[in-house]
Amino acid sequence: MCKFVPLTVKCYNMERLSFKDLLDWKNKKNRKPLLVEGARQVGKTWLVKEFGKRCYKEVAYVNFEERKQLRNLFDEDFDMERILFAIKTATKTNMVPGETLIFLDEIQEAHEGLTALKYFAENAPEHHVITAGSLLGVELHRKTSFPVGKIEFMVLRPLSFAEFLMAVGEQQLGELLCLKKWSTVRLFSDQLKMRLRQYYFVGGMPEAVKLFAENNDLQEVRQVQHAILATYERDFSKHAPTEIVPRIRQLWNSLPAQLSKENRKFIYGLVREGARAREYEIAIDWIRDCGLIHQICRVKAPRIPLKSYEDRSSFKIYLLDVGLLSAMCDLDQETLLKGNLVFTEFKGALTEQYVMQELVGKFPLFYWSKDKSEQEVDFLIQHNGVVVPIEVKAEENLQAKRLKSFVRENSSTNAVRTSMSDYREESWMTNVPLYAIQSYF
């Protein structure tokens, strides 16, 4: 069900729908410490701080990356009285349960920081604790001790298209999509298409959206995106094991070429001639654990449960953000916003990236391809107890031969084609406008 909830909490001109998830967490009777995951610069720190400002009397904020003297806070023991007093002293707060939000940022930089969450849950449950980190996925795989069952998780991703609409002053359009009044939506399709093409360029990284919402300067947006990409590359050298850094860089730089193929299946040979899976599997894991990519695996059969038919040897890789992908490829605004005859194959890749981004937070995503055949379905999801095949079209091309073949062979009754065309229901499938794909499910 689509929940487009107008909020008073804004990031610059932006609103984050994840704020509602934080409110739900705050009001839980059996609340546990909350661990917020996500890549660098997706807005984790701002969101939690703003949540604390609006919903608590004070925020006890500790950033372990900045406050190096506190990184050993949990080394001596996990005595909550000592730890809480140290946080109270460092943050100059009153630490009143229910009135003070304890926000431990970049928790992976604190020795035994993740383990300490178990003792917050067991010995100080009256305190409201949120922790966040940009490299938590890496840390979770490195640690041998982890407080299983003692914490809750939330993943923060770049702004969705709905959040982008709110940021640029089009909240009513987002609300209209959620109502699913398709005849009315059709009246505003040109405006929604224009905003969607802008989103392909700007993407959902908060700083890029902020600049676009404030001054409409796409050149400045690109500069910010390149700076974010440079930050990620610096992280490779700073945090990854030295021996795999070259492979991480090679793999990262190959992603535009991987997606520009008609068949977007990941090919190790495009990373480096003669490359093999065993050489790059750790590099893929590292980038994925940082939240920088999404790995979408093939299923051998389109049956429920899809996970049981997963083929992890065949997969596609997408970036975390469509705007960063267009920046990596140096796509200019004229090409993206007005179209270009030579901009053909990659337009499909960019559109698939967008659809993946809109759906990945709602469903586990897979794709399907037939053995020894070119037949393929871009995405498969499980929805309402059935497998839903989704074919992605970049423009208004309504040809869907592969999808029609899939429907015929698998007796599918709920196929979806998403394109720039208006909403329509046909006997064998439903066409959903690209700008409405998240709202549809």
C-alpha positions, 0 to 999 in steps of 0.5 A: 500500500502506498503511504504518501504522508505529508510531513512537517519535517524537511531537509532543506526543501525536502521531506523523508518518508522514513521519518514515519518509520522513526516515529513508529520505532519511538512509539513501540512498547518493546523498543530495541536500539535502532541501527540505521544503515546506508551509504555515505551521504544518503542523509542518515545523520541529518534525518536522525538529528532532525527526528531527535530535534522534533520528537525529544527534548534533547539529543545526546549526539556522539560521532565516533569518527570525529571524537576519537577519544571516545572510540575506546568507550566500550573497551573496559566493560559494558557497564551501562552506568559508566557508559551513560555517564560518559555520554552524558558528560561528553554531550552535556545532556541530561540523559532523561529516559524517553526525553533524550535521544542517544544518537551514536553515529559512525558506530563502526569506528568505536571498538566493540560499539556494535556489541555494546548495543546488546547491553543497551537493550538488556540493561538500559531498555528505558533509553532511546538509542539510535546508531548509524554508520556508512560502513556498517555492512563491512563491519557486520561481516568483520565482527564475530560477535553481534547482538542478534535479536537485540537491535532493530534495523532500518536502511536509508536510501537516496530520495525516491521519486516521490520524495524528489517531487516533494523536494521540488514543490510537487507534493500534490503530484505525489499525492495524486499518484498514490490515489491511483486515479489514473484518468486524472494522472493522465492530465498531468503526464507531461509534467510528471515525465519532465520531472522524471527526466530531471530525476534521472539527472539529479537522482536522490542524493540529498545534497544534489536534490537540495541544489536543484530544488534551490537554484535549478543549477544542473551544472552544480548538481553534477559537480556535487555528484562527482565529489560524492563519487570521489569520496566513495573512491577515497573510501576504497583506499581508506577502508578496504583491505589493501590487497583488494583495492585495485580490484574494487576500483576496476570493478567499480569503473566497469559498471557503466559498461556492464549496464550499457550492454543489451543483456545487462548480466554482469560479465567479469571479462568487462572488468579485466580481460581474462578475469574470473569470478574468484578474483572479484567476488570479495570486491563485489561483496565489499562494495555491496556491503558499503551500500554502493551497489545492488546485486540482483540475481537470476532465478532458474524458474519463476516460481514461489518462493523466488529465493529458493530458485536463485542462481547466484552465479548470474546477476546484474549490478546496479548503483545505489542512485540513478543520478550517480550513474548518469554522472559516472557516464558524464551524460549531459543535461541536453541528452537526458532532458531532451533526448538524443538519437545516439542515446539508445541502449544506455537509456534502457540501462538508466531506466532499469536503474530507476525502476530497481531503485524504486522497488528495491526497498519494497521487495526482494528483486530478481530477474529471469532468463531462459537457458540457451535463449535470449528470452528474459524478464527485467525484474521478478517480484513476489506480490500478494502471493504470486510472481509478478514479471516486470518489463521496463521500457524507456519510452513509449514503445509498447512492444513487449514480445519477451514479456508476452512469451513469458506470460504465455509459457507461465500462465501469468495473469498479473504481468506489468510493463512500465513505460512512459505511456499512460496507465492501461489495462490489457487482457494479458498485462497492465502498463504502468507509467514509469513515474508511478511504478512505486505507487502502483505496488 
